[in-house]
Amino acid sequence: MQKDNPLHGVTLETIVTELVAHFGWGGLANRININCFRSDPSVKSSLKFLRKTAWAREKVEQLYVTAIASKTSQSKI
């Protein structure tokens, strides 16, 4: 059932870490306007906020799917 889900088996920490590596904190803050990416950003503070805030987590997951996961799955073909 989960084989078509690009987030299956990917932790939130991995998602945030890969997005930061790809965009940087500034680029991530420009794409998703939340304070945990703008003001003294860290993976730990971002995870704490995203675990409590469903709408922000959905935005982060969607950005990951469109920017990272889709490229990874295309390179496997």
trRosetta pair geometry for C-beta under 8 A, 3 or more apart (Angstrom, degrees):
i j d omega theta_ij theta_ji phi_ij phi_ji
2 5 4.8 -56 -161 31 68 121
2 8 4.0 124 166 -112 115 148
2 9 7.8 117 140 -22 135 90
3 8 7.3 -75 -88 45 20 160
5 8 4.2 96 86 -35 106 104
6 10 7.7 -3 141 1 61 141
6 65 5.1 120 76 -126 138 91
6 69 3.8 96 170 160 131 146
6 70 7.2 -32 -116 -61 161 58
6 73 6.6 -87 -113 -38 110 135
7 10 5.2 -102 -158 48 52 114
7 15 7.7 4 -131 -79 96 129
7 61 6.0 4 -95 -158 143 113
7 64 7.4 85 -95 95 96 128
7 65 6.8 -54 -51 -76 95 104
7 69 7.3 -67 -65 -81 57 160
10 14 5.3 -120 -169 80 79 132
10 15 6.0 90 145 -58 113 91
10 64 7.7 174 132 150 149 144
10 69 7.6 -93 -38 -90 165 119
11 14 4.6 101 58 3 80 101
11 15 7.1 -139 99 -5 46 85
12 15 5.4 -50 -149 33 37 116
12 16 6.4 33 155 -15 68 104
12 47 6.0 122 116 -129 117 90
12 50 6.1 176 -174 107 133 132
12 51 6.9 147 89 -73 171 85
12 57 7.1 -44 -124 -140 125 109
12 60 7.9 57 -151 108 89 136
13 16 6.0 -55 -146 39 30 106
13 17 6.1 29 156 -18 64 112
13 43 6.6 61 -146 174 81 120
13 47 6.0 3 -86 -94 77 134
14 17 5.7 -58 -142 41 28 112
14 18 6.1 23 162 -15 65 110
15 18 6.2 -62 -147 39 23 105
15 19 6.3 20 157 -16 62 111
15 60 6.3 98 136 144 126 105
15 61 6.5 -33 -153 -100 157 61
15 64 4.6 -48 -150 -90 101 157
15 68 7.9 173 -139 53 65 149
16 19 5.8 -58 -146 39 29 110
16 20 6.3 28 157 -18 65 107
16 43 5.5 135 115 -137 128 84
16 46 5.3 147 -145 110 145 136
16 47 6.4 -115 2 -67 159 81
16 50 7.2 -160 -69 3 126 158
16 60 6.9 -10 -84 -174 77 137
17 20 5.9 -56 -148 36 28 109
17 21 6.4 27 154 -18 63 107
17 43 6.1 19 -76 -114 80 134
18 21 5.5 -52 -145 37 33 113
18 22 6.1 29 156 -17 66 110
18 64 6.9 81 81 -133 117 102
18 68 5.3 77 136 -132 128 159
19 22 5.7 -59 -144 41 30 109
19 23 5.8 -16 173 21 70 112
19 28 5.6 90 143 -105 108 122
19 60 6.9 -100 -24 -161 167 89
19 63 6.4 60 -120 112 131 117
19 64 5.9 -80 -64 -87 111 85
19 67 7.2 82 -116 80 83 137
19 68 6.8 -100 -77 -33 67 136
20 23 6.9 -70 -122 58 21 78
20 24 6.6 40 -169 -128 59 17
20 25 6.1 12 -135 -66 97 64
20 28 6.2 -39 -93 -32 59 147
20 43 7.1 -93 -10 -79 155 92
22 27 7.9 -114 109 95 68 139
22 67 6.3 135 132 144 156 123
22 68 6.2 -130 -43 -81 158 104
23 26 7.9 -143 145 73 85 56
23 27 3.3 -141 174 99 90 122
23 28 4.7 126 94 -56 130 73
23 31 6.7 -61 -154 0 160 134
23 67 7.6 -5 -48 169 113 161
24 27 4.7 87 56 13 85 104
24 28 6.7 -152 89 -7 41 89
25 28 5.7 -59 -147 39 29 112
25 29 6.2 30 155 -20 66 108
25 37 6.0 178 -166 -170 77 73
25 38 8.0 156 159 -90 100 25
25 41 4.4 166 -143 61 132 152
26 29 5.7 -55 -146 36 29 111
26 30 6.5 31 154 -20 63 104
27 30 5.6 -51 -148 33 33 113
27 31 6.5 25 155 -14 64 108
28 31 5.9 -61 -150 39 32 107
28 32 6.3 -28 170 37 70 98
28 37 4.9 -127 110 -153 103 133
28 41 7.9 127 73 -149 126 162
28 63 8.0 114 -137 136 79 159
29 32 7.1 -78 -128 69 24 62
29 33 6.9 60 180 -110 64 46
29 34 7.6 -125 -128 51 69 55
29 37 3.9 -180 -83 123 79 107
29 38 4.5 115 -140 -76 136 74
29 41 7.4 -124 -59 -59 115 143
30 33 7.9 7 -146 -75 17 76
31 63 6.0 100 139 -122 135 141
32 37 6.3 99 83 5 93 158
32 56 7.2 105 173 -153 125 79
32 59 5.0 135 -123 132 121 127
32 60 6.3 5 -78 -76 174 70
32 63 6.4 -93 -43 -33 121 150
33 38 7.7 23 -154 -43 57 129
34 37 5.5 80 70 12 79 102
34 38 7.3 -173 95 -3 37 99
34 49 7.0 157 155 138 131 145
34 53 8.0 156 -139 99 144 155
34 56 5.3 65 -84 -132 157 126
35 38 5.3 -72 -138 48 41 105
35 39 5.0 -13 -174 20 87 113
35 49 7.9 -166 70 -118 84 162
36 39 7.5 -48 -96 52 20 80
36 41 6.3 91 155 -119 53 79
36 45 5.3 -166 -147 126 101 96
36 46 4.6 142 144 -100 124 62
36 48 7.9 -172 -123 63 143 84
36 49 4.3 -145 -47 20 153 155
36 50 7.5 -127 73 -37 158 82
37 41 5.3 28 -144 -103 31 132
37 46 6.7 62 -70 -105 70 116
38 41 6.9 110 25 -54 14 106
40 45 7.3 56 109 22 88 167
41 45 6.9 -146 -151 66 41 120
41 46 6.5 32 -160 -53 88 112
42 45 4.7 85 57 13 92 100
42 46 6.7 -159 86 -6 45 89
43 46 5.7 -62 -148 41 29 112
43 47 6.2 31 157 -22 66 107
44 47 5.9 -55 -148 33 27 110
44 48 6.6 28 155 -20 62 106
45 48 5.6 -52 -150 33 34 115
45 49 6.5 29 155 -14 66 106
46 49 5.9 -59 -150 40 31 107
46 50 5.9 23 158 -15 68 113
47 50 5.9 -59 -136 42 28 106
47 51 6.1 30 163 -23 64 109
48 51 6.3 -58 -150 32 22 109
48 52 6.9 5 157 -5 57 112
49 52 6.2 -75 -157 43 30 102
49 53 5.7 -13 165 12 72 123
49 56 6.6 -39 137 95 99 156
50 53 6.2 -73 -124 54 28 89
50 56 5.6 -121 -113 107 68 107
50 57 4.5 112 -175 -86 87 86
50 60 6.0 -26 -127 16 134 154
51 57 7.2 87 -79 -77 25 134
53 56 4.2 31 111 23 118 116
53 57 6.3 153 90 -18 65 88
54 57 5.7 -59 -146 38 31 111
54 58 6.3 34 157 -23 67 105
55 58 5.7 -51 -150 32 31 114
55 59 6.7 32 152 -18 62 103
56 59 5.7 -53 -153 34 35 112
56 60 6.4 33 151 -17 66 106
57 60 5.6 -55 -148 38 34 111
57 61 6.2 33 154 -18 67 107
58 61 5.8 -54 -144 39 30 110
58 62 6.2 31 156 -20 64 107
59 62 5.8 -55 -146 37 29 111
59 63 6.4 30 155 -18 64 105
60 63 5.8 -54 -149 36 30 111
60 64 6.4 34 151 -21 63 106
61 64 5.5 -53 -150 35 33 115
61 65 6.4 33 153 -21 66 104
62 65 5.7 -51 -147 34 32 111
62 66 6.4 19 159 -8 66 108
63 66 6.1 -62 -144 44 29 102
63 67 5.6 0 168 4 68 121
64 67 6.5 -70 -128 51 19 92
64 68 5.1 -38 -164 37 63 117
64 69 6.0 58 141 -17 79 105
65 68 7.5 -33 -69 54 9 76
65 69 4.8 -35 -128 44 46 128
65 70 6.4 67 161 -34 57 93
66 69 7.9 30 -4 46 17 88
66 70 6.0 -1 -146 -1 28 132
67 70 7.4 101 32 33 8 101
67 71 7.3 -22 157 -6 38 117
68 71 6.2 -73 -159 37 25 106
68 72 6.3 19 156 -18 66 112
69 72 5.6 -57 -146 37 33 113
69 73 6.3 28 159 -16 68 106
70 73 6.0 -54 -145 38 30 106
70 74 6.4 31 155 -20 63 108
71 74 5.7 -56 -147 36 31 112
71 75 6.5 29 156 -20 64 107
72 75 6.0 -57 -150 33 29 109
72 76 6.9 29 152 -21 61 105
73 76 5.8 -54 -154 29 37 114
73 77 7.3 45 150 -32 63 97
74 77 5.9 -46 -160 14 39 115
